[in-house]
Amino acid sequence: MNAIHAVHRALRATRARARARADRGPESPGRESSGREPLRVLMPRGLAGLARESGIGAAIRHQEAAVRSLGHQVVTGPWQPFDVVHLNTPFPDTLLLALWARLRRRPVLVWAHSTEDDFRDSFPGSNALAPLFRRWIALLYRRGDAVLTPSAYSKRLISAPEYGISAPIHVLSNGVDTAFFRPDPTARERLRQSLGLAPGARVVVSVGMQLVRKGILDWVEVARQLPEVTFVWYGRTDERLLTADVQRALRTAPANALFPGFVRPEALREAYCGADAFCFLTKEETEGIVLWEALACEVPALVRGIPIYREEMPAGVLTHQVAGDGPEFPGRVAQILGALLAGELADLTAAGRRAAEGVALPRIAQRLQEIYGTTGVRPRSAAGRASSHLTGGA
């Protein structure tokens, strides 16, 4: 009889669990069908807001999208409960947040967006300060249980002995939202209308902060050599941070060089899709999100042949490139750009789109989840979470 009662109790328990599942409805988005527990990912605001209009700001937004797509929760305050922290900026609060996470025994993921090399030619005095900047970011990167950097090229730079990083370094592209940045032939007419140009006007765009490193001095000179083409630079830099030569270049730029400033992503997408070419003359990058966005929109891209692009986006395969620097450089760019606008160079746009799909945000999200696993990131137990909420701890 006891055995019979035990069977009945088991059957009642099974039916109760089934009713409970039915009452709950479809599986909560916080837990994936794989049964993986959602994480609380701290992506602190703090001083990161200062980087909103930069590539780092775009990278942070991409991370947030990736985290949410995995079913995890993004928290923004360090006093909130969290299971892992993402640190992205080279600002002073990054060190404090790393120490706070260490105190709370939470894994720290540090993104190595910056290097000594790409700090040079940025702001007034940046070249003199570059060695000190490298020591500072090396200190920050060494606080990570794992360091993530967007390209094999940047991994090679920060793997140098002077950075002193002993934690694992993972290559993880900043990615691109290929569902948002996609070809749109109808944007061509709208872009010219918004700029007050004739329907047949040829338009070349670039995107970035107005820095020597981003190639703005050469870009203005190329515009001067091609007066029949309209050049549009999207993005801005606080005037107090502009070097004297950049201020002079902006002040004396030819009439066919336009500077609309920072624009919303929708306007940027219109620019990529409506332009005849994307001309990105940056002198140093760890990746360059804007180039991925341009390639995703299938706009022909002409870039400076710097190491990262020679290695990872080969000339004649994904991009057209002009190597070098110096006074002869703008003339060579103008010559190649003219040939590109005339349709005399190979059409690489389909290959560029395929490459961009390889770093689409869903792929980046899955790779991020793998890094969580290898770094030992895990959610706290339900009991631990309840205790944290009651005590206000993490």
C-alpha positions as CSV (number, residue, x, y, z in Angstrom):
1,M,0.0,0.0,0.0
2,N,2.8,2.4,0.8
3,A,4.2,1.8,-2.7
4,I,0.9,2.5,-4.3
5,H,0.6,5.8,-2.2
6,A,4.1,6.8,-3.3
7,V,3.1,6.2,-7.0
8,H,0.0,8.4,-6.6
9,R,2.0,11.1,-4.9
10,A,4.5,11.1,-7.8
11,L,1.7,11.3,-10.3
12,R,0.1,14.2,-8.5
13,A,3.4,16.0,-8.3
14,T,4.0,15.5,-12.1
15,R,0.5,16.8,-12.9
16,A,1.1,19.8,-10.6
17,R,4.3,20.6,-12.3
18,A,2.7,20.4,-15.7
19,R,-0.2,22.7,-14.6
20,A,2.4,25.2,-13.2
21,R,4.3,25.2,-16.6
22,A,1.0,25.8,-18.4
23,D,0.1,28.6,-16.1
24,R,3.4,30.3,-16.7
25,G,2.9,30.2,-20.4
26,P,5.8,30.3,-22.9
27,E,9.3,30.2,-21.6
28,S,10.5,33.5,-20.1
29,P,12.8,35.5,-22.4
30,G,15.2,35.8,-19.4
31,R,16.1,32.1,-19.8
32,E,17.0,30.6,-23.2
33,S,15.6,27.4,-24.5
34,S,18.9,25.8,-23.7
35,G,18.1,26.3,-20.0
36,R,21.0,28.7,-19.5
37,E,20.5,31.0,-16.6
38,P,20.5,34.7,-17.5
39,L,23.4,36.8,-16.3
40,R,23.3,40.3,-14.9
41,V,25.9,42.2,-16.9
42,L,27.2,45.4,-15.4
43,M,27.9,48.0,-18.1
44,P,28.4,51.1,-16.0
45,R,27.5,54.5,-17.4
46,G,29.8,56.8,-15.3
47,L,32.3,58.6,-17.4
48,A,31.6,56.3,-20.3
49,G,29.0,59.0,-21.4
50,L,32.0,61.1,-22.5
51,A,32.7,58.5,-25.2
52,R,29.2,58.4,-26.6
53,E,30.1,60.0,-29.9
54,S,33.2,57.9,-30.4
55,G,33.9,54.4,-31.7
56,I,34.1,53.2,-28.1
57,G,30.6,54.6,-27.6
58,A,29.4,52.6,-30.6
59,A,31.2,49.5,-29.3
60,I,29.4,49.8,-25.9
61,R,26.0,50.0,-27.6
62,H,26.8,46.9,-29.7
63,Q,27.8,45.1,-26.5
64,E,24.5,46.0,-24.9
65,A,22.6,44.7,-27.9
66,A,24.6,41.5,-27.9
67,V,24.1,40.9,-24.1
68,R,20.3,41.4,-24.4
69,S,20.1,39.2,-27.5
70,L,21.5,36.4,-25.3
71,G,18.7,36.8,-22.8
72,H,21.0,38.4,-20.2
73,Q,20.2,41.6,-18.3
74,V,22.1,44.8,-18.6
75,V,22.6,46.7,-15.4
76,T,24.2,50.2,-15.3
77,G,24.8,51.0,-11.6
78,P,27.7,49.4,-9.7
79,W,25.5,49.2,-6.6
80,Q,23.1,46.9,-8.3
81,P,23.6,43.1,-8.2
82,F,25.7,41.9,-11.0
83,D,27.5,38.7,-12.2
84,V,30.2,40.2,-14.5
85,V,31.3,43.7,-15.5
86,H,32.3,45.0,-18.9
87,L,34.8,47.9,-18.8
88,N,35.5,49.8,-22.0
89,T,36.9,53.2,-21.4
90,P,40.3,54.5,-20.4
91,F,38.8,56.9,-17.8
92,P,39.7,56.9,-14.1
93,D,36.5,55.4,-12.9
94,T,37.4,52.2,-14.9
95,L,40.1,51.4,-12.4
96,L,37.7,52.0,-9.5
97,L,35.1,49.8,-11.1
98,A,37.6,47.0,-11.6
99,L,38.7,47.1,-8.0
100,W,35.0,47.2,-6.9
101,A,34.2,44.1,-9.0
102,R,37.3,42.3,-7.6
103,L,36.1,43.2,-4.1
104,R,32.7,41.6,-4.9
105,R,34.5,38.6,-6.4
106,R,32.9,39.2,-9.8
107,P,34.8,38.5,-13.1
108,V,36.1,41.6,-14.9
109,L,36.1,41.7,-18.7
110,V,38.2,44.6,-20.0
111,W,37.9,45.8,-23.7
112,A,41.2,46.9,-25.1
113,H,39.9,49.4,-27.7
114,S,42.9,51.7,-27.3
115,T,46.7,51.4,-27.8
116,E,49.6,53.8,-27.5
117,D,49.7,53.8,-31.3
118,D,46.2,55.1,-31.8
119,F,46.4,57.6,-29.0
120,R,49.1,59.5,-31.0
121,D,48.0,62.3,-33.3
122,S,44.7,62.7,-31.5
123,F,44.6,65.7,-29.2
124,P,47.0,68.6,-28.3
125,G,50.0,67.0,-26.5
126,S,48.9,63.4,-27.2
127,N,52.2,62.5,-28.8
128,A,54.2,63.6,-25.8
129,L,51.7,61.9,-23.5
130,A,51.5,58.6,-25.5
131,P,54.0,56.6,-23.4
132,L,52.2,57.6,-20.2
133,F,48.9,56.8,-21.8
134,R,50.2,53.3,-22.6
135,R,51.3,52.7,-19.0
136,W,47.9,53.8,-17.8
137,I,45.8,51.6,-20.2
138,A,48.2,48.7,-19.5
139,L,47.4,49.1,-15.8
140,L,43.7,49.0,-16.7
141,Y,44.0,46.0,-19.0
142,R,45.9,44.1,-16.3
143,R,42.8,44.4,-14.0
144,G,40.8,42.1,-16.3
145,D,40.2,38.4,-15.8
146,A,40.0,38.4,-19.6
147,V,41.0,41.1,-22.1
148,L,39.0,41.5,-25.3
149,T,40.3,43.4,-28.3
150,P,38.7,43.8,-31.7
151,S,41.3,42.5,-34.1
152,A,44.3,40.2,-34.4
153,Y,46.3,43.3,-35.1
154,S,45.4,45.0,-31.8
155,K,46.0,41.8,-29.9
156,R,49.5,41.7,-31.3
157,L,50.1,45.3,-30.1
158,I,48.8,44.8,-26.6
159,S,50.6,41.4,-26.3
160,A,53.9,43.3,-26.3
161,P,55.9,43.0,-23.0
162,E,55.5,46.6,-22.1
163,Y,51.8,46.1,-21.6
164,G,52.5,43.2,-19.2
165,I,49.1,41.5,-19.7
166,S,49.0,37.9,-18.3
167,A,45.3,37.3,-18.5
168,P,43.9,35.6,-21.7
169,I,43.4,38.0,-24.6
170,H,40.5,37.2,-26.8
171,V,39.9,38.7,-30.3
172,L,36.2,39.8,-30.5
173,S,35.2,42.3,-33.2
174,N,33.0,45.2,-32.1
175,G,30.7,43.9,-34.8
176,V,28.1,45.7,-37.0
177,D,24.3,45.7,-37.0
178,T,23.8,44.3,-40.5
179,A,20.0,44.4,-40.1
180,F,20.2,48.1,-39.7
181,F,23.2,49.0,-41.9
182,R,22.1,47.4,-45.2
183,P,22.0,48.6,-48.8
184,D,19.2,51.0,-49.8
185,P,19.3,52.4,-53.4
186,T,16.5,54.9,-52.6
187,A,18.8,56.7,-50.2
188,R,20.8,58.3,-53.0
189,E,18.2,60.9,-53.9
190,R,17.3,61.6,-50.3
191,L,21.0,62.2,-49.4
192,R,21.4,64.8,-52.2
193,Q,18.2,66.5,-51.3
194,S,19.3,66.8,-47.6
195,L,22.6,68.3,-48.6
196,G,21.0,70.7,-51.2
197,L,22.8,69.0,-54.1
198,A,21.8,68.2,-57.7
199,P,20.4,64.7,-58.2
200,G,23.5,63.7,-60.2
201,A,26.1,65.1,-57.8
202,R,28.9,62.8,-56.8
203,V,29.3,62.5,-53.0
204,V,32.1,61.0,-50.9
205,V,31.7,60.5,-47.2
206,S,33.8,59.8,-44.2
207,V,33.0,59.4,-40.5
208,G,34.9,59.9,-37.3
209,M,36.2,62.4,-34.8
210,Q,38.1,65.3,-36.4
211,L,41.6,64.2,-35.5
212,V,44.9,64.1,-37.4
213,R,45.0,60.3,-36.7
214,K,41.6,60.0,-38.5
215,G,43.2,61.5,-41.6
216,I,41.2,64.7,-41.7
217,L,44.1,66.8,-42.9
218,D,44.7,64.6,-46.0
219,W,40.9,64.3,-46.5
220,V,40.5,68.1,-46.8
221,E,43.4,68.2,-49.3
222,V,41.8,65.4,-51.4
223,A,38.6,67.5,-51.4
224,R,40.6,70.5,-52.6
225,Q,42.0,68.4,-55.5
226,L,38.5,67.1,-56.6
227,P,36.4,70.3,-56.6
228,E,33.7,68.7,-58.7
229,V,33.0,66.1,-56.0
230,T,31.2,66.9,-52.7
231,F,33.0,65.6,-49.6
232,V,31.0,65.2,-46.4
233,W,32.6,64.4,-43.0
234,Y,30.2,63.2,-40.3
235,G,31.3,63.4,-36.7
236,R,32.8,66.1,-34.6
237,T,35.3,66.8,-31.8
238,D,35.0,69.4,-29.0
239,E,36.8,72.5,-30.3
240,R,38.9,72.7,-27.2
241,L,40.4,69.3,-28.1
242,L,41.3,70.2,-31.7
243,T,44.9,70.6,-32.6
244,A,45.9,73.8,-34.3
245,D,46.5,72.2,-37.7
246,V,43.0,70.6,-37.6
247,Q,41.4,73.9,-36.7
248,R,43.2,75.5,-39.6
249,A,42.2,72.7,-42.0
250,L,38.5,73.1,-41.0
251,R,38.7,76.9,-41.3
252,T,40.3,76.9,-44.7
253,A,38.5,73.8,-46.2
254,P,37.2,74.2,-49.8
255,A,33.5,74.9,-50.4
256,N,33.0,71.3,-51.6
257,A,33.9,70.0,-48.1
258,L,31.0,69.8,-45.7
259,F,31.0,69.1,-42.0
260,P,27.4,68.3,-40.7
261,G,28.8,67.2,-37.3
262,F,27.5,64.2,-35.3
263,V,24.3,62.7,-36.7
264,R,22.0,60.0,-35.6
265,P,22.5,56.4,-36.9
266,E,19.5,56.8,-39.3
267,A,21.2,59.8,-41.0
268,L,24.5,58.0,-41.1
269,R,22.9,55.0,-42.8
270,E,21.4,57.4,-45.4
271,A,24.9,58.8,-46.0
272,Y,26.5,55.4,-46.4
273,C,23.8,54.1,-48.7
274,G,23.5,57.3,-50.8
275,A,27.2,58.0,-51.2
276,D,29.3,57.2,-54.3
277,A,32.3,56.2,-52.1
278,F,33.5,56.0,-48.5
279,C,36.9,57.5,-48.1
280,F,38.5,56.6,-44.8
281,L,42.1,57.9,-44.5
282,T,42.7,57.0,-40.8
283,K,46.4,56.5,-39.9
284,E,45.8,53.9,-37.1
285,E,42.9,51.8,-36.0
286,T,42.3,48.8,-33.8
287,E,39.3,48.0,-36.0
288,G,37.1,50.8,-37.3
289,I,33.4,50.2,-36.8
290,V,32.5,52.9,-39.4
291,L,34.3,50.9,-42.1
292,W,32.3,47.8,-41.2
293,E,29.1,49.9,-41.4
294,A,30.1,51.3,-44.8
295,L,30.9,47.8,-46.1
296,A,27.5,46.5,-44.8
297,C,25.8,49.2,-46.8
298,E,27.7,48.2,-49.9
299,V,29.3,51.5,-50.6
300,P,32.7,51.3,-52.4
301,A,35.4,51.9,-49.8
302,L,38.8,53.6,-50.2
303,V,41.1,53.4,-47.2
304,R,44.6,54.2,-46.3
305,G,46.7,51.1,-46.5
306,I,47.6,50.8,-42.8
307,P,48.7,47.5,-41.3
308,I,45.3,46.4,-40.0
309,Y,43.6,46.9,-43.3
310,R,46.5,45.4,-45.4
311,E,46.2,42.3,-43.2
312,E,42.5,42.0,-42.5
313,M,40.7,43.8,-45.4
314,P,43.1,43.2,-48.3
315,A,43.4,45.7,-51.2
316,G,41.4,44.6,-54.1
317,V,39.4,42.1,-52.1
318,L,37.3,44.1,-49.6
319,T,38.6,47.6,-50.0
320,H,40.7,49.8,-52.3
321,Q,43.8,51.1,-50.6
322,V,46.4,53.8,-50.9
323,A,49.5,53.3,-48.8
324,G,51.8,56.0,-47.4
325,D,51.8,59.5,-46.0
326,G,53.4,62.8,-46.6
327,P,52.7,65.6,-49.1
328,E,52.3,63.3,-52.1
329,F,49.6,61.2,-50.4
330,P,46.5,63.3,-51.1
331,G,47.3,63.5,-54.8
332,R,47.6,59.7,-55.0
333,V,44.3,59.3,-53.1
334,A,42.6,61.8,-55.5
335,Q,43.8,59.8,-58.5
336,I,42.5,56.5,-57.2
337,L,39.3,58.0,-55.9
338,G,38.7,59.6,-59.3
339,A,39.1,56.2,-60.9
340,L,36.8,54.6,-58.3
341,L,34.1,57.2,-59.0
342,A,34.4,56.7,-62.7
343,G,33.8,53.0,-62.3
344,E,37.3,52.0,-63.5
345,L,38.1,49.9,-60.4
346,A,36.7,46.5,-59.4
347,D,33.3,46.4,-57.7
348,L,34.1,44.9,-54.2
349,T,30.8,45.9,-52.6
350,A,29.2,42.4,-52.5
351,A,32.4,41.0,-50.9
352,G,32.3,43.8,-48.4
353,R,28.8,43.0,-47.4
354,R,29.6,39.3,-47.0
355,A,32.5,40.2,-44.8
356,A,30.3,42.5,-42.7
357,E,27.8,39.6,-42.2
358,G,30.7,37.6,-40.7
359,V,30.9,40.1,-37.8
360,A,27.2,40.7,-37.5
361,L,26.0,41.2,-34.0
362,P,24.4,37.8,-33.6
363,R,27.7,36.2,-34.3
364,I,29.5,38.5,-31.9
365,A,26.9,37.6,-29.2
366,Q,27.6,33.9,-29.5
367,R,31.3,34.5,-29.3
368,L,30.8,36.6,-26.2
369,Q,28.8,33.8,-24.6
370,E,31.7,31.5,-25.3
371,I,34.1,33.9,-23.6
372,Y,31.8,34.1,-20.6
373,G,32.1,30.3,-20.4
374,T,35.9,30.2,-20.6
375,T,36.2,33.0,-18.1
376,G,34.0,31.3,-15.6
377,V,31.2,33.9,-15.7
378,R,28.1,32.4,-14.1
379,P,24.9,33.7,-12.4
380,R,24.7,33.6,-8.7
381,S,22.2,31.2,-7.1
382,A,18.6,32.3,-6.6
383,A,19.3,32.3,-2.8
384,G,22.3,34.5,-3.3
385,R,20.4,36.9,-5.5
386,A,17.6,37.2,-3.0
387,S,20.1,37.9,-0.2
388,S,21.8,40.5,-2.4
389,H,18.6,42.3,-3.0
390,L,17.8,42.3,0.8
391,T,21.2,43.6,1.8
392,G,21.7,45.9,-1.2
393,G,24.9,44.1,-2.0
394,A,26.0,42.5,-5.3
